Amino acid sequence: MPTRISSAVVALAWAGAAFTAQDPAKGMTLTQDKTQLLAALNGKPVLRYKFAEVPFKPYVQELYSPGGVNILRDAPADHLHHHALMYAMSVNGIDFWAETPNAGTQVHQAFAATWTDGGTRARFRETLAWIDPAAKKRVLDEARTIAVVKPAALDAVILSWVSEFSVPEGLAEATLSGSHYHGLGLRFPVSMDAGGEFRNSAGIKGEVFRGEERLVPADWCAYTAKAEGKEVTVAMFGLPANVRAPTLWFAMSGPFAYLSATIGLYKEPLKIQRGKPLVLAYGVAVWDGRPDDATIAMTCARWVARMQRPSAAEAAK
């Protein structure tokens, strides 16, 4: 089973025009302070990313629909370790999800660059070290690229998340494992916890894991519910080139709603070797209202096509 996809995926998520100063009331801007990055379109927030003063992991704290509705919830009282849109799993037996006293930490190292095309796109690439708290040593390195766009042809905001995991110097391999919900997880606002509807490309309810929790292998999985009194839809996509594709979606409708893109680590841990990075790419699309299945499928297909298309730099090699 392959454990990596073409570097063209990372290059594409990374590609764009260099950041330049521009009128904040026009086009996409990306601003940074000591703890966060904020992407805004025509002066209105689109995405907020917390990278500092976070005890355990950086994450996307806010993501907005085209109409300005935030579809993420950070650190709810019932699960303080649920940070809006986050990536977590276990590495070499160290839990990077639960945020207990012995949990591992994902530590921001630097931003390689922050870019915007001056129109409707913004991107940034971050390096992180996954730290064993007992040994105070890295057990995993990550290069994380996040892009956000409001395409002119689609009435949706689309986020791309690409993580390239590699084994640090001094280690031969890393073993990835975790619970059935570990991966790229998304916690919804409290108003979306009840009365929502899950759909997926396979058209099935999936395997009941326990209670209201289901596992569904599919190209995409979507959830529609009301936030701030307005109906919104959030869909997640997985790249077909990801290891163990199609994505195994964790979908939970009670006592709160949750959606996570997983690779089945609870059933079969995955080893990665030094010098052979694992690259995983996912998309998140947000609409106001309820798009039909065909619209979601079309958006997923367009996202996949763009992510699979080599960048000009790659094509020139």
N, C-alpha and C positions, 0 to 999 in steps of 0.2 A: 504494500500500500504506500503510495507516494506521500511524503510529508511536506512538500513545498509546491508552490505554484510559481509561474514565471515572474521574474522581477519586473516585467512590464506592468503588472498590476500595481505594484508599489510606485513605479515611475509615473503611471497615469494619475493615480491619486495625488501624486506629488507635483505633477506638472502644472504650470501656470505662469502668468506674468509676475515679475517681481513686484513686491509691495511698493506703492508710491502714495504720497499724501494726496488726499482728495477731499472734496466737499462732503462732509458726513451726511448731508441731506440727500445725496445722490449716489446710487450704486451701493455695492457691498463694501463695507469697511471692516477691518479687523484691528481692534485695539487691545492693548495689554497693560495690566498693572501688576503689582507684586504678587497677586494670588490668582488671577484669572485672565482668560481671553474672552472678548465679546465680539461676536460677528453680528453686524446690523445691516439691514437693507433699507436704504432711503431713510436712515435715522431710527428705524424700529428694530428692536432686538430679534435675532433669529436663533442664535445659539450662544450659550454661556458655558465655558469650560473652566473647571476649577483644577488647578495644578499645584497650588501651594497652600499651606496651613490646612492640609487634609491629613489626618493622622495615619491613614492606611492606604489610600489610593486616589489618584486623579480620576476625574470622571466628567461627563457632560451633565451639567446641573440643570440646564434649561434648554428646551427645543420647542420652537413655536410653529404653529400652523400658518399658512399664508394670511389668515385673518387675525393673527396675533394671539392665539390661544396656546398657552404653555401646556405640553402633554406629559411633563415629567414631575416626579415628586422625590424630594431628597430627604433621607433620614427620617422616615415616619416613626412615630413613637413605638409602633408594634415591632419594627425591625429597623433599628438605627443604622445597621450596616447596609441597608438598601439605598444606594446612592444613584438615584435617577437612572442614567444610562452608564453602566460600568462593565468592565471585564474582570472576571475573577475565576479562579480555579485553585487546585492544590498542585504544588510542585515539590517533588521529592518528599511527599508526605506532609508538607507544610501548608496549612490552610490560609489562603489569601482572600477568602470570602467573608468569614464570620466576624472578623474584627474583635476577637477575644484577646486577652493579655498575651497569649502565645502566638497570635496570628502573624503571618508574614506581612510585609509592607511593600507597596509599589512606590518607589521614590523617584520623583521627577529629577532628571539630570539637566536637560537643556532643551531648548527649541532650536532645531537645525535652521529653521527659517519660518516666517509667517508670510503668506502670500495672498493676494487678491488680484483678480483680473480687472478690477475697476468697474465691473458690470454686475453680475449676479452670483459670482463664485468667490469663496474664501477657503484657504487650506492652511494647515500647519502640520509640521512633523516634529514629534517629541521623542526623546530617548528616556527610557525608564530602567531602573534597576530593581529587580524583585529580590528582596533581602530576607535571609533567614535570621530571625531576631536572636536566636540563641548563639549562633556562630558569628553573627554580624558580617555575613558574607553574601555575595550575590549568588543566587541559584539559577537565575534566568535574566537575560537581557531582552528588552523590547524596544523596537522602533515603531512608534504608533503614528499613523497618518490619518487625520480626520479632515474631510472636506464637506462643505455645505453649499448647496446651490438652490436657487429658485428658477427653474427653467422657464423660459418665455412660453414654451409650447405646452407646459403642464401646470395645472393649478395646484401644485404641491411643493413642499419643501423637502429636499432629499439630502440626507446625510450619508456619507460613506465612511466606514471605519475599517482600516487595514492595520492589522498587527503582525509584525514580523518578529517571531520569537527565536532567540538563539542561545546557545549554551556558552556561558562565560569562560574566559581563559582559566585554566586550571582544573576544569571539569571535563569529563569525557562525554557525559550525556545528562539529560534531565528527563524525569518521568512525570508526565502530566496526568492528573487524576482528579476526582471530585465527585460531588453529588449529581443527581440527574438534572439539576437546574443550573449547574455551573457553566459559564460561558459569558456571552454578551447579554446581560440582563437589563430589563426595562421595567421600572415601577411607575405606575400611572397615578395621577392625582386622585384624591379620595372620592371625588364626584364620579370617577370612572370605575370605581370598584364594584358597582352593582348595576345590573341591567344592561350589560354590554354583550356584544356578539363577537365570537371568534370565527374566522374563516381561514381556509388555506387552499393552496393550489391543488392538493390531492382530493379535496372534497370529502374528507373523512373526519370523524371525530377523534380518531387515534386511540392509542392504548391508554387505558385508565391506569395510572401509576398508583395513586392513592387519593381518596376523596375526590376533589374537583380538579386534580392535577392530571394532565394528559401529555403524552409524548407523540408527536406527529412528524413523520419524515415528509418533507415537502419543499418545493422551491421557494414558497413564500407563506407567511402567516400574517393575518391582519386582525385588528381588534377595533370595533366601533362602539363608542359610548359617548356620554355627554360630559363635557368639561366646561366649567363656567356657564352652564346652562345651554351650551351650544354643542351640537353633534360634531364629533371629529373622528377621523379614522387614522390609525397608525398601522403601517405594514412594515415587516422586516423581510429582507431578501438575503439569500446566501449565494455566493458565487459557486457555480457548478464545479470549478477547479479546486474548491476547498477539500481538504482531507475528509474522508467519510461522507461525502455529499451523497444525496441531498441533505440539507441541514435537518437535524432532529430538533424540532421546536418543542420547548416546554411551555405549555399554555395553562394558566390557572385562573379560574373565575371566582373562587371563593376560598376563604372569607375576604380576600382582596384579589385584584386582578394583577397578573404578572405575565410577562412574555420574555423568553430567553432563547437565544440561538446556541445550541450545544453540539458537541461532537461525540456524545455517548461515553464520556469518560467514566461514568459510574459503572458501566458494564465492562469496558475495556480501556485501561490506561494506555497512554501513548508515549513512546520514548522518542526523543529527538537527540541526534548526535551533534557533537561539536563540528562546526563547519557546514552543517546542513540545516539551515533555518526552516522553521515552519511558518508559513504565511497564511493568514485567515482574513477573508474580506467579506464584509456584510454591509447592507444598506438599510436605511430607515427612511420611509416616506411618510409624510403627514399631510392629510387633506382636511379641509373644512367640509363637513357633511359626510355622506356615505357613497363613495364611488362603487360601481359595480365590479364584479370579479374580473370582467374583461379589461377594465381600466387598470386595475391593480396588476394583472398579468402583463399588460402592455408596458406599464411603468417598470416592472421587474425586468422584462426582456430588454428594454432600452438601457437600464442600468447595467445589466450583465454585458451587453454589447459594448458599452463604453468602457467598462472595467477590463474587458478582454482585448480591447484594441490597443496595439502597441503605440507608445508615444513616438513622436518624431525622433527623439534621441535614441530610443531603442531600435526603431526601424533603420536608423543610419548605421548601426553597428554591423 
